[in-house]
Amino acid sequence: MSLSCHSALSKFSQSTDFTIALAGNPNVGKSSVFNSLTGMGVDTANYPGKTVEVNMATTKMDDLTIGIIDLPGTYALGAVSEDQWVARQAVLDGSPDVVAMVVDATNLTRNLYMVLQFLELGYPLVIALNVLDVARREGRHIDLARLSERLGVPVIPTVANRGEGLDELVIAAVEIARSQQKPQPQDLTYGRDIESLIEQLTTAIADRNLDDPYNLPHRALALLLLEDDAEFIQLTQVMPGWQPVLEMAAGLRSQIAEEHGQSAHTRIAAERHALAALIVDDVETREEGAELGWGERFWRWTTAPLTGVPILIAVLSLIFILMFFAGNNLADLMSNFWGDYISPTAKDAFYAVFGENTVTLSLTWAIDGFEAALTVGIPFVLVFYVLLAFMEDTGYLNSVAFLTDSLMHKFGLHGRAAIPIVAGAGCNVPAIIGTRVLTTMRERVIAGTLIVLVPCSARSAVIFGAVAFYAGWKPALAIYAIIGVLWVVVGLALNKLMPGESTGLVMEMFPFRRPHLKTIAKKTWYRFKAFVFMAVPILIGGSILLGFLFQTGYLFDLANLLEPVVTGWMGLPAVAGLALIMAILRKELALQLLVTLAIVMGAGEAVKDNLHVIMNDSQLFIYALVTAIYIPCAATIAVLARELGWRRSLSIMAFTVVLAVLMGGLINQLFQATGWY
Amino acid sequence: MITQAVEEYLEAIYKMSLEDDRVIAARLAERMNVSPPTVADMLKRLAENGLASSSRTEGVKLTKKGLEAAETLVRRHRLWERFLTDVLGLNWDEVHEEACRLEHAMSPQVEERLAEILGHPDSCPHGHPIPGTRGARRREKEARPLSKLCVGEEGVIERVAEEEPKLLQYLASLGLLPNAPIRIKEIAPFKGPMLVQVAGAQYALGQEVASKIMVRSK
């Protein structure tokens, strides 16, 4: 469930005894902590216009209900990127009783950067020092007591993916929350010149007794202004009395820039990193690390081009095979079972109770809609989600992104889009939900459009059944070639035409880690739930609507309306237009529907054995091509709408219809003009 | 007589002296992938030929004659690289090895003609200055874009282009800051991203991001 973030967060923290904000860098095991602590009920909240989500869930300790706000994983709190902004805003809005920060013991220096930011903001803090076992293997020994003393906050050792230390973490967090004990760090100060400037500004703020937007310590505000934080400068600008302070901050910033030859923001970031490094020097001793573990060694193979590219091709082929063949067979099996046993029984029961009339006949189409959801949902969506979560959790997704980035870049995407696009050849639905790994809306729209243009296994079945079977493999291949060319052209064009630029890739790379099964299971479940709640109602609703149009005969009027396009422009029989409309529900039905409708419209039973009765080879070619390009199926539309919004989803649909009609017509004209076929 | 082996040592010492004020024999052994006694033998030979001196306090130092010989080699190497990319159309990331082989078999006359044909370029395809051209020694110590570095090269971040403040600030929060040492571990095919090691972590940086990070030799 998606809620408006600000009110959702404050409501959430009011409904619990204590609220813990869970913070940390990406890939430090934060999601393992969150998933181990919480049960199945997770709410997500979105800030308007932002793609990064905040998760909320509760856990019990004794008889206390403890709310956990899972902030997005970020390297810092700030206003420079969406994830950093959302993380900070969620802390400010949620006003947690305590912040628990998960810190990666193998890279303490970088992780301490955000710890220092939290200390500056004055939040009560607990640190979960994670993967201490790995750090030890690498030869790093961290003095926990000394670290705790320096930072003035409790430090709890954890191994999150085995659930170790998490109880202690919650106990320590609740204790801090109860006592509202502020951190008492030991000499955490920056260089003397910077400190004196911070102090000048702090005093200026304190002296004026100004209202501040979030009740932050004066020093924190001074630092934010010195760091040229766009958000806070904007917020305070409109508040009474801040103008002189802002002017003073601007003056101090240029003073820093002049003295240090770098911008005030860079200087303060450098000071913070230097301080983090000093603390690490104080608390960590290092000896020669042990030899590389399996994770690191195999990981290196996957990033070195010479070995990585073959591995990538193998993995992508495996995904393709799993989705295309295994998924398809499983779907057929389920479909047959449904058609043989469940559907007739359900329909008979329904008619027995409510009688057989237009309304009930339309309603029973819902049973077919449910079948569509089932045969897409389990074999394709679930299988892909498990694969995706596994690749994310082990870190292989990053290797894929690294190797494919330059190719994807040509389409305005980056490497993380490669896996969903390949998965699209199995089924577009999970592929589109997979685009969540992309960070900007621009990338998601481009990726969504391109995935929709990848013929899924259902559409491939039509290409095989209509073209390869009747006209041979060469024309079938030609359809793929045409789609391939279209795909590249559309990708290049979107990259040119869409406003904005593709973002440069900056992605942390880390050696493979042992996946955490619970995290994979829960990730898969959340995504699957999103599919169920969004796609199933639309599939069922769409089926009933289509059923109604069919039973009342309005569908045939619609066919007449479309005749100029279908027959006049694309040279297909009118029945093809009907089949195309009905196939929106499920593309693999495009052939069966064609046969059924042709019989209804009087073509005779012979159609069953030979489609040539109603269409020649060139018509079958055009029919399959149009089927492959026009509107993705109802389930795809549903998830597109969920991921990109209805407006964007409808634009993509309209675009594919225009493209399909255009291509179908052009090829028809070409056939007519040249006399091919 | 300067053999190919001697030339390679001279080149290595030259490059190491740019990265570090004091060149240590043990590091030289690591770089050449040989044992310390082998390096000791070679250093003795270099000293006998008046090409280099070594002492405990000063480390390994090239003499004037040694420096000239090294610069000639580096000049030839980089001229070949230019030739291979500009004339033969090879990719800049595949010319280094070729140039390593070609640089040793070359007379001053050929070197002169090569420079002429190429229009006396002042830097190699990777952006390194060609010795013997204006300000080459000064430029050798200057910053160049991270995207021009090759796999295995190391440097120190000099600055990040300021025209994109958000990128600058984002990189700063990761520790990609001036004076941070940085090493290229891998480059993805087709001008893909670079895998760099910086501040205890590894990042994949797209080429356009890498081109905004200026790096100088260590």
Interface residues (C-beta under 8 A of the other chain):
Chain A: Y75 A76 G78 V80 S81 Q84 N107 T109 R110 Y113 Q262 S263 H265 T266 A269 A270 H273 T303 A304 P305 V309 N398 A401 F402 L403 T404 D405 S406 L407 H409 H414 G415 G504 L505 V506 M507 E508 M509 F510
Chain B: R159 V160 E162 P165 K166 L167 L168 Q169 Y170 L171 A172 S173 L174 G175 L177 P178 N179 K185 E186 I187 A188 P189 F190 K191 G192 P193 L195 A199 G200 A201 Q202 Y203 A204 L205 G206 Q207 E208 V209
